[in-house]
Amino acid sequence: MTLILLAIACLSIVTLSYGGLCAASPFGNCRKCRGMGHQLKTDRKGRLKRGKDCRRCHATGKRIRVGRWLYNRWARIYRAGTDTRPEVSR
């Protein structure tokens, strides 16, 4: 029984930590370009040069975290479901 409680405690700590990270810093570095906004290429002499803009992050170098994306989706659905404005009859 104590092993199960330990597992539950560890999972809840990890979940709360990730939730805090998503609240404090909703954007993380892009995994494809590693936060640079573009890929690095080498020319024929072996020197590094700037490649094309990253298509995944649109050359910003930042992506929204999964937890923050889920929270934004949940909040949007909740706001749409609890809209208290009266409807206009046509």
N, C-alpha and C positions, 0 to 999 in steps of 0.2 A: 504494500500500500504506500509506503514512503517513496518508493521509486516513481510511482505514478504522480504523486504530489510534486516531487522534484522536477519531473518532466513538464508538468503543467506550469510550475513556477518559472522554469527556464523559458518556455515558449511565451508566457505572458510578458516576461522581461524583454525578450527580443522584439515582440510585437509593439510594446509601448515605446521602446527605444527607436524603432523604425518610424513609428507614428510621430515621435518628437522630431526626428530628423526631417521628415517630410513637411512638418509644420514650420520648422526653423529655416530650412533650405529646400524649397520645393523644386529647384532645378539642379541637376547634376551634370557632369560632363558627358558629352556624347560618346558612346562606346565605339563608334566607327572611326571618328577622327581624333579621338582622345582629347576633345575640348579645344582643338586648334581651329576648327571651322573649315579645314581643307585637308586634303591628303598631300603628303610629300612625295615628290618624284625625283628621280635622278636623271641628269642629262647623260650624254654619251661619254663625257669625261668623268662621271661619277660624282659630280657636285649636286647637292640638294637644291631643288627649286620648288616653288609653290605649284601644286597641282590644281585640279578642279575643286570647286566649292562642294562641300559635303551635301548630299541630297537629303540625308536623314535629318539633319538639324538646320538646314537652309543657311549654312555658313555662320551660324551664331556660336557654335561650339557647345551649346547647352541643350539639354532635353529635360522634359518634365518627368519627375520620378513616378513610378508605377503607383505607389501609395497615394500620392497627391492627385494623380489622374483619376483613381478610383473615388477619392473623396470629392473631387469636383463633379464627377458624374453623379454620385449619390446626392450631392447638394442640389444639382440642377433638377433631378427627378423629384426630389422632395419639394423644392419651390414650385415646380409645375403642378404637383398634386395638391398642394395646400394653398393655391391661389385664392384669395378671398375677394377679389374684385368682382363686382356684379357684371354679369354678361350683358351685352347690348343685344336686345332682340331686334331682329330685322324684319 
